[in-house]
Amino acid sequence: MAASTRVEIIEAFDASDDAQDRLCALTFAAMTTPELMRLMEREERRERRERSVRHALINQLAAQA
């Protein structure tokens, strides 16, 4: 796998920030209980994936130290 470019990384983080801002601005009253449960599952998966990015950043910092 080729190394990611600085531009790709910054663009991905910007898109992630924008998406998180949109999610934070939402209300969820229109959703049914089963829909809310599915959203909770998706949020948990998103959170686990976010931690993998954090670990990759930590590992790169350790390698460069």
N, CA, C and O atoms as a CHARMM CRD file, in Angstrom:
* protein
*
  260
    1    1 MET  N      0.84600  -1.17200   0.00000 PROA 1      0.00000
    2    1 MET  CA     0.00000   0.00000   0.00000 PROA 1      0.00000
    3    1 MET  C      0.89600   1.24100   0.00000 PROA 1      0.00000
    4    1 MET  O      1.83600   1.33000   0.78900 PROA 1      0.00000
    5    2 ALA  N      0.60800   2.17500  -0.86700 PROA 2      0.00000
    6    2 ALA  CA     1.39600   3.40100  -0.95700 PROA 2      0.00000
    7    2 ALA  C      1.10400   4.30200   0.23600 PROA 2      0.00000
    8    2 ALA  O      0.01100   4.28300   0.80100 PROA 2      0.00000
    9    3 ALA  N      2.09900   5.08400   0.60000 PROA 3      0.00000
   10    3 ALA  CA     1.92300   6.02500   1.70900 PROA 3      0.00000
   11    3 ALA  C      0.90000   7.09700   1.33400 PROA 3      0.00000
   12    3 ALA  O      0.83000   7.53500   0.18500 PROA 3      0.00000
   13    4 SER  N      0.12500   7.50000   2.30500 PROA 4      0.00000
   14    4 SER  CA    -0.85900   8.56800   2.09600 PROA 4      0.00000
   15    4 SER  C     -0.14100   9.90400   2.00500 PROA 4      0.00000
   16    4 SER  O      0.90800  10.10200   2.61800 PROA 4      0.00000
   17    5 THR  N     -0.72000  10.81900   1.23100 PROA 5      0.00000
   18    5 THR  CA    -0.12400  12.14900   1.11800 PROA 5      0.00000
   19    5 THR  C     -0.65200  13.04800   2.22400 PROA 5      0.00000
   20    5 THR  O     -1.68400  12.76600   2.83500 PROA 5      0.00000
   21    6 ARG  N      0.06200  14.12300   2.46900 PROA 6      0.00000
   22    6 ARG  CA    -0.38500  15.11000   3.46600 PROA 6      0.00000
   23    6 ARG  C     -1.77500  15.64100   3.11100 PROA 6      0.00000
   24    6 ARG  O     -2.63500  15.79100   3.97900 PROA 6      0.00000
   25    7 VAL  N     -1.97800  15.92200   1.82600 PROA 7      0.00000
   26    7 VAL  CA    -3.26000  16.46400   1.37000 PROA 7      0.00000
   27    7 VAL  C     -4.38800  15.46900   1.64300 PROA 7      0.00000
   28    7 VAL  O     -5.44500  15.85700   2.14100 PROA 7      0.00000
   29    8 GLU  N     -4.17600  14.19300   1.32200 PROA 8      0.00000
   30    8 GLU  CA    -5.19900  13.17100   1.57300 PROA 8      0.00000
   31    8 GLU  C     -5.55700  13.09400   3.05600 PROA 8      0.00000
   32    8 GLU  O     -6.72900  12.99400   3.42000 PROA 8      0.00000
   33    9 ILE  N     -4.54100  13.14200   3.89400 PROA 9      0.00000
   34    9 ILE  CA    -4.75900  13.03300   5.33600 PROA 9      0.00000
   35    9 ILE  C     -5.55900  14.21700   5.85600 PROA 9      0.00000
   36    9 ILE  O     -6.53400  14.03500   6.58600 PROA 9      0.00000
   37   10 ILE  N     -5.15500  15.42600   5.48700 PROA 10     0.00000
   38   10 ILE  CA    -5.85400  16.63500   5.95200 PROA 10     0.00000
   39   10 ILE  C     -7.28500  16.65600   5.42700 PROA 10     0.00000
   40   10 ILE  O     -8.21000  16.99500   6.16400 PROA 10     0.00000
   41   11 GLU  N     -7.47400  16.29400   4.15200 PROA 11     0.00000
   42   11 GLU  CA    -8.82800  16.26600   3.58900 PROA 11     0.00000
   43   11 GLU  C     -9.71500  15.25800   4.32200 PROA 11     0.00000
   44   11 GLU  O    -10.88500  15.53700   4.58300 PROA 11     0.00000
   45   12 ALA  N     -9.16400  14.09400   4.65300 PROA 12     0.00000
   46   12 ALA  CA    -9.94400  13.07800   5.36300 PROA 12     0.00000
   47   12 ALA  C    -10.32500  13.56000   6.76100 PROA 12     0.00000
   48   12 ALA  O    -11.45900  13.36000   7.19700 PROA 12     0.00000
   49   13 PHE  N     -9.38700  14.19500   7.46500 PROA 13     0.00000
   50   13 PHE  CA    -9.70100  14.71900   8.79600 PROA 13     0.00000
   51   13 PHE  C    -10.71600  15.85400   8.70900 PROA 13     0.00000
   52   13 PHE  O    -11.60700  15.95200   9.55300 PROA 13     0.00000
   53   14 ASP  N    -10.59100  16.71100   7.69800 PROA 14     0.00000
   54   14 ASP  CA   -11.56900  17.79200   7.51900 PROA 14     0.00000
   55   14 ASP  C    -12.96500  17.22200   7.27300 PROA 14     0.00000
   56   14 ASP  O    -13.94500  17.69600   7.84800 PROA 14     0.00000
   57   15 ALA  N    -13.05200  16.20600   6.42000 PROA 15     0.00000
   58   15 ALA  CA   -14.34900  15.58200   6.12900 PROA 15     0.00000
   59   15 ALA  C    -14.92100  14.92300   7.38400 PROA 15     0.00000
   60   15 ALA  O    -16.12400  14.99500   7.63600 PROA 15     0.00000
   61   16 SER  N    -14.06100  14.28500   8.16400 PROA 16     0.00000
   62   16 SER  CA   -14.50700  13.66200   9.41100 PROA 16     0.00000
   63   16 SER  C    -15.02300  14.71100  10.39100 PROA 16     0.00000
   64   16 SER  O    -16.06400  14.52000  11.01900 PROA 16     0.00000
   65   17 ASP  N    -14.29800  15.81500  10.52200 PROA 17     0.00000
   66   17 ASP  CA   -14.74400  16.90300  11.39900 PROA 17     0.00000
   67   17 ASP  C    -16.09800  17.44700  10.95400 PROA 17     0.00000
   68   17 ASP  O    -16.98400  17.67700  11.77700 PROA 17     0.00000
   69   18 ASP  N    -16.25100  17.65100   9.64300 PROA 18     0.00000
   70   18 ASP  CA   -17.51700  18.16800   9.11300 PROA 18     0.00000
   71   18 ASP  C    -18.66900  17.19800   9.39500 PROA 18     0.00000
   72   18 ASP  O    -19.75600  17.61500   9.79800 PROA 18     0.00000
   73   19 ALA  N    -18.42400  15.91400   9.18200 PROA 19     0.00000
   74   19 ALA  CA   -19.46400  14.91500   9.43800 PROA 19     0.00000
   75   19 ALA  C    -19.83300  14.87800  10.91500 PROA 19     0.00000
   76   19 ALA  O    -21.01100  14.77400  11.25900 PROA 19     0.00000
   77   20 GLN  N    -18.83800  14.96200  11.78500 PROA 20     0.00000
   78   20 GLN  CA   -19.11700  14.94000  13.22500 PROA 20     0.00000
   79   20 GLN  C    -19.91100  16.17700  13.63800 PROA 20     0.00000
   80   20 GLN  O    -20.82000  16.08100  14.46200 PROA 20     0.00000
   81   21 ASP  N    -19.57500  17.33300  13.07400 PROA 21     0.00000
   82   21 ASP  CA   -20.33800  18.55500  13.36100 PROA 21     0.00000
   83   21 ASP  C    -21.79900  18.39300  12.95500 PROA 21     0.00000
   84   21 ASP  O    -22.69900  18.81000  13.68400 PROA 21     0.00000
   85   22 ARG  N    -22.03700  17.78000  11.78000 PROA 22     0.00000
   86   22 ARG  CA   -23.40900  17.55400  11.31800 PROA 22     0.00000
   87   22 ARG  C    -24.15200  16.61200  12.25700 PROA 22     0.00000
   88   22 ARG  O    -25.31400  16.85100  12.58900 PROA 22     0.00000
   89   23 LEU  N    -23.48600  15.54400  12.68400 PROA 23     0.00000
   90   23 LEU  CA   -24.12200  14.60100  13.60400 PROA 23     0.00000
   91   23 LEU  C    -24.46600  15.26000  14.93500 PROA 23     0.00000
   92   23 LEU  O    -25.53000  15.00800  15.49900 PROA 23     0.00000
   93   24 CYS  N    -23.57700  16.09300  15.43000 PROA 24     0.00000
   94   24 CYS  CA   -23.81000  16.75900  16.72000 PROA 24     0.00000
   95   24 CYS  C    -24.98800  17.72600  16.65600 PROA 24     0.00000
   96   24 CYS  O    -25.62000  18.00500  17.67400 PROA 24     0.00000
   97   25 ALA  N    -25.28000  18.23200  15.47700 PROA 25     0.00000
   98   25 ALA  CA   -26.36700  19.20000  15.32400 PROA 25     0.00000
   99   25 ALA  C    -27.73600  18.53000  15.16100 PROA 25     0.00000
  100   25 ALA  O    -28.76200  19.21100  15.16600 PROA 25     0.00000
  101   26 LEU  N    -27.75600  17.22200  15.01900 PROA 26     0.00000
  102   26 LEU  CA   -29.01700  16.51500  14.78300 PROA 26     0.00000
  103   26 LEU  C    -29.78900  16.26000  16.07200 PROA 26     0.00000
  104   26 LEU  O    -29.22000  16.17800  17.16000 PROA 26     0.00000
  105   27 THR  N    -31.11200  16.13800  15.91000 PROA 27     0.00000
  106   27 THR  CA   -31.95600  15.58200  16.95900 PROA 27     0.00000
  107   27 THR  C    -32.43400  14.23600  16.43100 PROA 27     0.00000
  108   27 THR  O    -32.42300  14.01400  15.22000 PROA 27     0.00000
  109   28 PHE  N    -32.84400  13.35200  17.29500 PROA 28     0.00000
  110   28 PHE  CA   -33.16400  11.99900  16.86000 PROA 28     0.00000
  111   28 PHE  C    -34.60000  11.59300  17.16900 PROA 28     0.00000
  112   28 PHE  O    -34.93000  10.40800  17.14000 PROA 28     0.00000
  113   29 ALA  N    -35.45000  12.56500  17.46400 PROA 29     0.00000
  114   29 ALA  CA   -36.83400  12.28200  17.84300 PROA 29     0.00000
  115   29 ALA  C    -37.62800  11.61500  16.71800 PROA 29     0.00000
  116   29 ALA  O    -38.60000  10.91200  16.99600 PROA 29     0.00000
  117   30 ALA  N    -37.24500  11.81400  15.47300 PROA 30     0.00000
  118   30 ALA  CA   -37.98500  11.24400  14.34800 PROA 30     0.00000
  119   30 ALA  C    -37.72400   9.75300  14.15900 PROA 30     0.00000
  120   30 ALA  O    -38.42000   9.09600  13.38600 PROA 30     0.00000
  121   31 MET  N    -36.73300   9.21900  14.85400 PROA 31     0.00000
  122   31 MET  CA   -36.33500   7.82900  14.67000 PROA 31     0.00000
  123   31 MET  C    -37.14200   6.90300  15.57600 PROA 31     0.00000
  124   31 MET  O    -37.50500   7.26600  16.69500 PROA 31     0.00000
  125   32 THR  N    -37.41500   5.70100  15.07000 PROA 32     0.00000
  126   32 THR  CA   -38.08000   4.68000  15.88000 PROA 32     0.00000
  127   32 THR  C    -37.04700   4.01000  16.79000 PROA 32     0.00000
  128   32 THR  O    -35.84200   4.18900  16.61200 PROA 32     0.00000
  129   33 THR  N    -37.52700   3.24900  17.75200 PROA 33     0.00000
  130   33 THR  CA   -36.60600   2.54400  18.64900 PROA 33     0.00000
  131   33 THR  C    -35.67900   1.59400  17.88600 PROA 33     0.00000
  132   33 THR  O    -34.47500   1.60900  18.14500 PROA 33     0.00000
  133   34 PRO  N    -36.17500   0.77200  16.96300 PROA 34     0.00000
  134   34 PRO  CA   -35.25300  -0.08700  16.20700 PROA 34     0.00000
  135   34 PRO  C    -34.23000   0.71900  15.39700 PROA 34     0.00000
  136   34 PRO  O    -33.06700   0.32900  15.29100 PROA 34     0.00000
  137   35 GLU  N    -34.67000   1.83800  14.83100 PROA 35     0.00000
  138   35 GLU  CA   -33.73600   2.68500  14.08200 PROA 35     0.00000
  139   35 GLU  C    -32.67400   3.27200  15.00200 PROA 35     0.00000
  140   35 GLU  O    -31.49900   3.33900  14.64100 PROA 35     0.00000
  141   36 LEU  N    -33.08900   3.69600  16.19000 PROA 36     0.00000
  142   36 LEU  CA   -32.12800   4.22700  17.15600 PROA 36     0.00000
  143   36 LEU  C    -31.12400   3.16000  17.58200 PROA 36     0.00000
  144   36 LEU  O    -29.93900   3.44900  17.75000 PROA 36     0.00000
  145   37 MET  N    -31.59500   1.93500  17.75500 PROA 37     0.00000
  146   37 MET  CA   -30.68600   0.84500  18.11900 PROA 37     0.00000
  147   37 MET  C    -29.66200   0.60500  17.01100 PROA 37     0.00000
  148   37 MET  O    -28.48200   0.39000  17.29000 PROA 37     0.00000
  149   38 ARG  N    -30.10600   0.64200  15.76900 PROA 38     0.00000
  150   38 ARG  CA   -29.18200   0.46900  14.63000 PROA 38     0.00000
  151   38 ARG  C    -28.17900   1.61600  14.58900 PROA 38     0.00000
  152   38 ARG  O    -26.99600   1.39700  14.32600 PROA 38     0.00000
  153   39 LEU  N    -28.63700   2.82600  14.84600 PROA 39     0.00000
  154   39 LEU  CA   -27.71800   3.96500  14.87900 PROA 39     0.00000
  155   39 LEU  C    -26.70000   3.81900  16.00200 PROA 39     0.00000
  156   39 LEU  O    -25.53600   4.18400  15.83900 PROA 39     0.00000
  157   40 MET  N    -27.13100   3.28900  17.13600 PROA 40     0.00000
  158   40 MET  CA   -26.19200   3.04600  18.23800 PROA 40     0.00000
  159   40 MET  C    -25.11900   2.04200  17.82300 PROA 40     0.00000
  160   40 MET  O    -23.94400   2.22200  18.14200 PROA 40     0.00000
  161   41 GLU  N    -25.51900   0.98900  17.11500 PROA 41     0.00000
  162   41 GLU  CA   -24.54600   0.01600  16.61800 PROA 41     0.00000
  163   41 GLU  C    -23.55300   0.67900  15.66700 PROA 41     0.00000
  164   41 GLU  O    -22.35000   0.42800  15.72900 PROA 41     0.00000
  165   42 ARG  N    -24.07500   1.51900  14.79600 PROA 42     0.00000
  166   42 ARG  CA   -23.19200   2.21000  13.85200 PROA 42     0.00000
  167   42 ARG  C    -22.25100   3.15900  14.57200 PROA 42     0.00000
  168   42 ARG  O    -21.08100   3.27000  14.20400 PROA 42     0.00000
  169   43 GLU  N    -22.74500   3.84100  15.59000 PROA 43     0.00000
  170   43 GLU  CA   -21.90700   4.76200  16.36500 PROA 43     0.00000
  171   43 GLU  C    -20.80900   3.99700  17.09800 PROA 43     0.00000
  172   43 GLU  O    -19.66700   4.45200  17.15300 PROA 43     0.00000
  173   44 GLU  N    -21.14600   2.84900  17.65500 PROA 44     0.00000
  174   44 GLU  CA   -20.13600   2.03500  18.33800 PROA 44     0.00000
  175   44 GLU  C    -19.05600   1.57400  17.36300 PROA 44     0.00000
  176   44 GLU  O    -17.87100   1.58600  17.69500 PROA 44     0.00000
  177   45 ARG  N    -19.46400   1.16700  16.15900 PROA 45     0.00000
  178   45 ARG  CA   -18.49500   0.76300  15.13300 PROA 45     0.00000
  179   45 ARG  C    -17.61900   1.94100  14.72400 PROA 45     0.00000
  180   45 ARG  O    -16.41000   1.78700  14.55700 PROA 45     0.00000
  181   46 ARG  N    -18.22600   3.12200  14.56200 PROA 46     0.00000
  182   46 ARG  CA   -17.47200   4.31500  14.19500 PROA 46     0.00000
  183   46 ARG  C    -16.43800   4.63800  15.27200 PROA 46     0.00000
  184   46 ARG  O    -15.30000   4.99600  14.97200 PROA 46     0.00000
  185   47 GLU  N    -16.85300   4.50500  16.52100 PROA 47     0.00000
  186   47 GLU  CA   -15.94900   4.80100  17.63400 PROA 47     0.00000
  187   47 GLU  C    -14.76100   3.84000  17.66300 PROA 47     0.00000
  188   47 GLU  O    -13.63100   4.26000  17.91300 PROA 47     0.00000
  189   48 ARG  N    -15.00700   2.55700  17.40900 PROA 48     0.00000
  190   48 ARG  CA   -13.90400   1.58500  17.36700 PROA 48     0.00000
  191   48 ARG  C    -12.94000   1.91000  16.23100 PROA 48     0.00000
  192   48 ARG  O    -11.72400   1.81900  16.40000 PROA 48     0.00000
  193   49 ARG  N    -13.47200   2.28400  15.09000 PROA 49     0.00000
  194   49 ARG  CA   -12.62100   2.63100  13.94700 PROA 49     0.00000
  195   49 ARG  C    -11.82100   3.89400  14.24400 PROA 49     0.00000
  196   49 ARG  O    -10.66400   4.01100  13.84100 PROA 49     0.00000
  197   50 GLU  N    -12.43800   4.83700  14.94800 PROA 50     0.00000
  198   50 GLU  CA   -11.73500   6.05900  15.32500 PROA 50     0.00000
  199   50 GLU  C    -10.52500   5.73900  16.20100 PROA 50     0.00000
  200   50 GLU  O     -9.46600   6.35100  16.06000 PROA 50     0.00000
  201   51 ARG  N    -10.69200   4.77400  17.10600 PROA 51     0.00000
  202   51 ARG  CA    -9.57600   4.37500  17.97300 PROA 51     0.00000
  203   51 ARG  C     -8.43800   3.77500  17.16200 PROA 51     0.00000
  204   51 ARG  O     -7.27300   3.94900  17.52100 PROA 51     0.00000
  205   52 SER  N     -8.74600   3.07000  16.07300 PROA 52     0.00000
  206   52 SER  CA    -7.67700   2.49400  15.26000 PROA 52     0.00000
  207   52 SER  C     -6.86200   3.59000  14.58300 PROA 52     0.00000
  208   52 SER  O     -5.65100   3.44600  14.41400 PROA 52     0.00000
  209   53 VAL  N     -7.51300   4.67800  14.19600 PROA 53     0.00000
  210   53 VAL  CA    -6.78700   5.82500  13.63700 PROA 53     0.00000
  211   53 VAL  C     -5.88700   6.42600  14.71100 PROA 53     0.00000
  212   53 VAL  O     -4.72700   6.74200  14.44600 PROA 53     0.00000
  213   54 ARG  N     -6.41400   6.58300  15.91700 PROA 54     0.00000
  214   54 ARG  CA    -5.63400   7.13400  17.02500 PROA 54     0.00000
  215   54 ARG  C     -4.39200   6.27700  17.28600 PROA 54     0.00000
  216   54 ARG  O     -3.30200   6.80600  17.50300 PROA 54     0.00000
  217   55 HSD  N     -4.56400   4.96000  17.26400 PROA 55     0.00000
  218   55 HSD  CA    -3.42400   4.06500  17.49600 PROA 55     0.00000
  219   55 HSD  C     -2.38700   4.19500  16.38100 PROA 55     0.00000
  220   55 HSD  O     -1.18500   4.16000  16.64400 PROA 55     0.00000
  221   56 ALA  N     -2.84300   4.34400  15.14600 PROA 56     0.00000
  222   56 ALA  CA    -1.90500   4.53000  14.03400 PROA 56     0.00000
  223   56 ALA  C     -1.11300   5.82300  14.21500 PROA 56     0.00000
  224   56 ALA  O      0.08800   5.86000  13.94700 PROA 56     0.00000
  225   57 LEU  N     -1.78200   6.88000  14.66600 PROA 57     0.00000
  226   57 LEU  CA    -1.08600   8.14800  14.92700 PROA 57     0.00000
  227   57 LEU  C     -0.06000   7.98400  16.04400 PROA 57     0.00000
  228   57 LEU  O      1.06900   8.46000  15.92700 PROA 57     0.00000
  229   58 ILE  N     -0.44700   7.31500  17.11800 PROA 58     0.00000
  230   58 ILE  CA     0.46400   7.08900  18.24400 PROA 58     0.00000
  231   58 ILE  C      1.66900   6.27300  17.79400 PROA 58     0.00000
  232   58 ILE  O      2.80400   6.59400  18.14500 PROA 58     0.00000
  233   59 ASN  N      1.42600   5.22000  17.01900 PROA 59     0.00000
  234   59 ASN  CA     2.52700   4.38700  16.54200 PROA 59     0.00000
  235   59 ASN  C      3.47600   5.16700  15.64400 PROA 59     0.00000
  236   59 ASN  O      4.69000   4.97400  15.71400 PROA 59     0.00000
  237   60 GLN  N      2.94100   6.04500  14.80000 PROA 60     0.00000
  238   60 GLN  CA     3.79900   6.85200  13.93100 PROA 60     0.00000
  239   60 GLN  C      4.60700   7.84300  14.75300 PROA 60     0.00000
  240   60 GLN  O      5.78700   8.06200  14.47700 PROA 60     0.00000
  241   61 LEU  N      3.98200   8.44300  15.76000 PROA 61     0.00000
  242   61 LEU  CA     4.72300   9.34800  16.64900 PROA 61     0.00000
  243   61 LEU  C      5.85400   8.60900  17.35500 PROA 61     0.00000
  244   61 LEU  O      6.96200   9.13100  17.47100 PROA 61     0.00000
  245   62 ALA  N      5.57900   7.40800  17.82100 PROA 62     0.00000
  246   62 ALA  CA     6.61200   6.61700  18.50100 PROA 62     0.00000
  247   62 ALA  C      7.74900   6.26900  17.54400 PROA 62     0.00000
  248   62 ALA  O      8.91800   6.28600  17.93000 PROA 62     0.00000
  249   63 ALA  N      7.40700   5.95600  16.30700 PROA 63     0.00000
  250   63 ALA  CA     8.43700   5.61600  15.31900 PROA 63     0.00000
  251   63 ALA  C      9.31100   6.81700  14.98100 PROA 63     0.00000
  252   63 ALA  O     10.49400   6.66100  14.68000 PROA 63     0.00000
  253   64 GLN  N      8.73700   8.00300  15.02900 PROA 64     0.00000
  254   64 GLN  CA     9.48900   9.21400  14.68300 PROA 64     0.00000
  255   64 GLN  C     10.23400   9.80500  15.86700 PROA 64     0.00000
  256   64 GLN  O     11.07700  10.68300  15.68700 PROA 64     0.00000
  257   65 ALA  N      9.93900   9.34100  17.07300 PROA 65     0.00000
  258   65 ALA  CA    10.57300   9.90500  18.27200 PROA 65     0.00000
  259   65 ALA  C     12.01500   9.45400  18.40000 PROA 65     0.00000
  260   65 ALA  O     12.69900   9.83300  19.35100 PROA 65     0.00000
